[in-house]
Amino acid sequence: MNSLTNHMADSYNNKAVERDTFEVSKWKAKEREVFLQMLQKERLYSLLEIGAGPGKDSLYFNENGLATISTDLSPEMVRLCKEKGLDAKVMDFANLDAPDNYFDSVWAMNCLLHVPKDQISDVLSEIKRVLKPTGLFFMGVYGGENSEGIWEDDFYTPKRFFSFFEDEGIKQLVSEYFTIEYFTVVPKDVVGGKFHFQSMILRK
């Protein structure tokens, strides 16, 4: 892992137990339900979660009948996933330890915004590689403006790196690798912060 990746793992190791106490926001739960309904309609049963954190989304999908694998850079997050009975592994989403065309679906909630813009294409290619033909990929990130760098006001240690895209920019980027089946913006006043949320369901 490179230094940025190591810093991210350390940041989330230090906050793992605290993050496990957080309630899932209603707006996030709604986007999760939209994706689940689409998977159920198409009878897609296997799901890889990248950036799984303490595993709350993986647990939701698992309890709704999906075979899930939870991955995260943070060993502490993976430990919390395993405590929930989940199949979980420490893994960098730039180098997914899975065969080609393996998963019906991939779920990525607020993790790809930590990827530098000059590396995001490689990550999207790797996600596409492990998806089955016509498989579905949920990508959710904060955005609405074009910027990247260390967040100096961050209260995590080490401070985290973030990369943000304007709506048209993120759509143009993902369209190079996937077909956009669903794109919606959750406004700032619902999200509660500086950025709105870009929710996408993408098809290989």
N, C-alpha and C positions, 0 to 999 in steps of 0.2 A: 504494500500500500504506500502511496506517496504521502508527503507531509500533510497536505490538506485533508486527505482521507483519514490519516491518523488523528488530526486535530478534531475532525468531526466525530470520530469514534469516542475520543476522550470527552468531548462536550456532552454527548448523549449518555455515556456511562455515568457521568456525574449527576445527571438529572433523571435517570431511569426510574428510580423509585418514586420520585415526585410526580413524574408524568403518568405513572400508572394509576395515580389517584384522580386524574382529571376525568370529568364526564365528557362523553362525546357530544359535541355541539349538535343542536337539532338540524342545522343546515347541512352539516357533514353527514349525519345519519340519513337525511333525505337523499343526498347524492349516492350514498352507499346502497340505499334501497332501489334507486333507479337502475343501478348496475346489476344488482342481484336479480331483479325482475327480467332484465334483458338476458342474463345468463340462463335463467330458468326457462324462459320462452324458447331459447335456442338449444336447450338441453346440453349446456356446457357445464362440466362437473369438476374440472381440476383448475386450481387457482394458485398462482405464485404471487405472494405479496413481497414487494421490495420496500425497504425502509419501514419495516413492520412496527418499529417501536415496541411497546409492551404487549402488542398482539391483540388489541381490542377489535380491530377490523377483521383480522384473520379468524378470531373466535366467532364473530358474527357470521361470517361466511361458512365456517365449519359447522356451526349449530344449525345452519340452513341447508345442510346437505352437501356442501362442497368439500372435496379433498384438497386441503390447503397445505402449502409449504410457506413458512414465514422466514424471511431473511432480513438481516440488519447488519450494519457495520459494527454495532455496539454489542460486545459480549454480554453486558448487563441486560440490555433489552432482550437478547435472545434467551437469557436465563429466565426472564419474566414470562416470555412466550411459553417456554417449556413448562413452567409452573402451572400454566393454564391447560396443559395437556396437548399443546400444539407441537407439530413437527416443525422444528425451527433450527436454523443454521446461521452462523456468522458468514456473511457473504457480501462482497462488493458488487453493486449492480452494474459496474463496468465490465465485470468478468463473472458472468453467471455460470455456476457449476451445474449445467443441465444440458441434455442433448438438444439438437436442433428439432424444431417442430414438436415440442414436448407438452406444453401446457395449453389448455383451452383458453385460459385468460390470465391476465396480469393486472394487479392492483398496485397503484403507486400514489399514495396520498401525501402530498407535501414533503416529498423527499428529493425529487428531481430539481427543485429550486436551489439545491446545494451544489449543482454541477456547473462548473465554468462553461461559458458559452462556446469556448473552443474545444470542449470535450463532449458536449451534449449529443452531437451527431453519433459519436461512437456508442454512447449509452443507448440511444434509441435503436441503433442497428443491432445491438446485443439483445434488447428486449424483443425486437422483431424476430431475431434468430430462434429464440426459444418458444415462440408462439406457434401453435398449429396454423395451417392455412385457414384463413377466414376467422381466426381467433380474435378475441376482444381484449383491449387494453384500456383500462381507466387511468387517466393521468390528471391529477388535480394539483394545481399550484397557485400560489398568490401571484398577482401581476397587475398590469394596467399601466406600467411605465417601464422604460428600458434602462436597466442599470445592473451592475454587478460589483461585488466586492465584500470585504469584511464589514459586518454590521457593528459599527463602533459603539452603539448604544446597547448592544446585546448584554443580557445579564447571565449568559452562559459563559463558562470558562473551560477551554479557550473560546474566544468569541468566534461565532460561526460565519461562514461565507454564504452569501445569497446571490442568486441571479434571477432577474425579473424580466419579463417580456411584455410589451404591449399586446393587445388582443390579436391584431392582424399579424404581428410578428410571430407569435406562438403558433397561430394557425398555419402560417406559411411554413414554419419549421416542421411541424408534425406531418404536414401533407406530403413532405418529401419521402416519408416512410410508411404512412398509413392513410386510410380513408377515414375522414371525420364523419362519424355516425351521429354524434351529439356534441353540441358545444353550448354551454350556458355560463353566464356570469352571475355570481352571487355578489350583490352590491356591498360596498364598504359598511353601510349602516347595519347590515345583517351580520357580516363577518366580524365587525367591531375592530377596525384597525386602519392603518394607512393604505392598505391595498385591498382591491376586490379579489375574488377567487375565480379562477378559470377552471371549469370542470369539463372534461372531454372524455368521450368514449370513442375509441379509435379501432378500426378493423385492419387486420393484416391483409 
